[in-house]
Amino acid sequence: MRIGLGYDSHRFDPGRPCLLGGVEIPDAPGLKGFSDGDAVAHAVTDAILGAAALGDIGTHFPPGDEAWRDADSMDLLGRAVALVHDAGYRVGNVDLTVICQSRPRISPVAPAIRASLARVLQVSEDQVSVKGKTNESMGWEGREEGLAVHAIALLR
C-alpha cells in the first residue's frame, strides 16, 4: 500500500463557473487557474500521483503549456489514474477536505462530488470522502479570497 498527500488552492474568480470535483456549483464564484481551476481535482491528482511516486500535476500537465490551457481537470485526473494503473497500482480510497469560509457550501454538493470523483478514480462512492470546513474567519480563506483543498489517497 502507498499513501499520498495532495494540496491545492485557488483565488476566487467570479467571472468563471465554480467547478469542484467536476461538479458545477451554482451561486458560487469560480476559481482562477490555467486550467478550469478545479482545486478538488488538482489536489486528488497530486495525492494519487504522489502515492505512486510519479511526481505532481505540474510535472505531467505543466501550467503555461498551451496544451493544458482551460483543460478539464477531471480529464487530467483520469489521465493521472491511467498513469497510476500503468505503475501497477489501484486507488484504495481518497479523503479530502475543502476549506472555505461560507461559499461554496460543500455539504449540499458533497454527494455529487463523491460520485463524480468515484467515476474517474474507478472506485465505488464509499471509497471517496468529501468534507467542507471553514477557517473560522481566519486568513485568506476566512476573508473569502479563495479556497484550499487537502486530499489523501491510498493506493494498493
NUKOLTI-553760 format. One record per residue: x, y, z of N, C-alpha, C in turn. Coordinates in steps of 0.1 Angstrom, whole numbers, plus 5000, padded with zeros to 4 digits. Each point is the difference from the previous one (the first is absolute). Last residue first. Layout:
XYZXYZXYZ ...
REM end
This chain:
496750074964500349865003500649934988 499250535023500149924988500349865005 497850485021500749875003499949924987 499750565014499649884992500849885004 498450555014500949895003499449884992 499550585002499649874996501049905003 498250565006501049895004499449874996 499150554985499649865001501249915004 497950564999501149904999499549865002 498350544983499849885008501249914998 498750574998500149884992499849885009 499450455014500850034989500249884990 497750095046499349964988500750054987 501350025048499650124994499349984986 501749635025499050075008499550134995 503549774978498849934998498950065008 504250185006499550044987498749924997 501150055052500849994988499350034987 496849885041501450045000500749984986 495349905016500250144996501550045001 498649545006499650085011500350154998 500349644967501250045006499850095012 496849594978500350144999501450025006 498249554975500350065013500250154997 498049504975500350145000500250055014 500549494971499650085012500250154997 499949464977500150154997499450075012 501849474982499550095011500250144997 500049474976500350144998499350085011 499449534992501550015000500550154999 495449844995500449995014501550005002 498050024956499850125008500449995014 502449684965498750035004499950125008 503749964961499749935013498550035003 502950194964499749864997499949925013 500850494990501049925007499849854998 496950314982501350024993501149915007 495649995018500049954986501450014994 499450175043500049865000500049944986 499550475007501449955003500049854999 495850194996500850054989501449945001 497049945036499749914989500850044988 500650265038500449865003499749924988 498450434999501450004998500649865002 495450075008500350014986501550004997 498550005046499749874993500350014985 500750405025501049895003499649874993 497750445003500549954987501049885002 497850255037498949964991500549944987 503350135034499149895004498949974990 503150384996500449874995499149895003 499850554989499749915011500249864995 502850434981498849924999499849925012 500850355017499649964987501249954993 500450145044498549985000499549964986 504849975015499350065011498549974999 503949664983499550124996499050065010 503049534986500150105011499550144993 499749434992499950134993499950105011 501849474999499450105007500150134992 500349424993500450144997499250095008 501649454988499350085010500550144997 500049484975500450145000499250075010 501649454986499050105004500750145000 501749614976499349945011498950095006 502649964949499650095011499249915011 503949794969498650034999499750095012 504849844971499250025012498650034996 504049934971499749885007499150025012 501750314964501049975010499749885009 496950164968501149954993501249975009 496250195018499749874996501249944993 500250455011500149925012499849854997 499450314965501449995003500249915013 495650104987500649914991501549985003 497750325025499549865004500649904990 500750454989500849965012499649865005 497450194966501349974994501049955011 495850165014499849874993501349954994 499850435019500049905010499949864994 499750364971501449995005500049895011 495850114984500749934990501549985004 497450275027499649865002500649914989 500650474997500849945011499649855003 499750304955499149945009500849925010 502150434974499849854999499049965011 502150454985498549975002499749854999 504750064986499250125003498549965000 503949714989499249985012499250125003 503049984963499249884998499149985012 503350354999498750034994499149874997 503750105039500049924987498650024994 500750185042500850084990500149934987 499549715043499350134998500950084991 500249464999500650125005499250134997 499549475006499150104993500550145004 502449625017499349944989499250094991 502350155040501049924992499449954987 497350235032500850094992501149934992 497349765032499250044988500850094991 503049695029498850075003499350054987 503449565013500150144999498750075004 500749525004500150044985500050154999 499549655038501350074998500250034985 496049835023500749914991501450054997 497150265028500049865006500849904991 499350444984501050005011500149865006 496650094968501449994993501049995011 495750055015500249874994501349994993 498850415021500149895010500249874993 499550384973501250005007500149895010 495950064978501049964990501449995007 496550185025499949854999501049954990 499750465004500549945013500049854999 498150244964501450025000500649935013 495350014994500749914991501550015000 497650305026499849875005500749904991 499950454987501049985011499849865006 498850244952499449905009501049955011 500450324960500150045014499449915010 500849984950498750045004499950045015 504750054978499049904995498650065005 503350265014500449984986499149904993 498250295041500949904998500349994985 496450215042501050044990500949884998 494849965015501450005005500950034989 494450125011501049904995501450025005 495350135027501050054990500949894995 494849925014501450015007500950054989 495349864992500150115010501250015008 499449534977499350134997500250105012 503249594983499350055012499350134997 502049544971499850155000499150045012 503449574994498650045002500050155000 504049734998499349984988498550045001 503250065035499949864998499149974988 499550475009500749925010499749854998 499350534976500149864998500849945011 497450484984500749935011499949854998 500150424962499149915008500849935011 501450494983500149864996499049925008 500950475008499749994986500049864994 501250145046498550004998499649994985 504349835029499850084988498549994996 503749875045498750014993500050084988 504449735018499250125003498749994992 502849565016499850104989499250125006 503049505014499250125004499950094988 501649465018499850104989499250115006 502649485012499550135005499950094987 500949445018499950104990499450135006 502649485012499350125005500050114989 500549425006500450124994499250125005 501549435008499250115004500650134994 500049424993500750134999499050115003 500749415004499250125000500950125000 
REM end
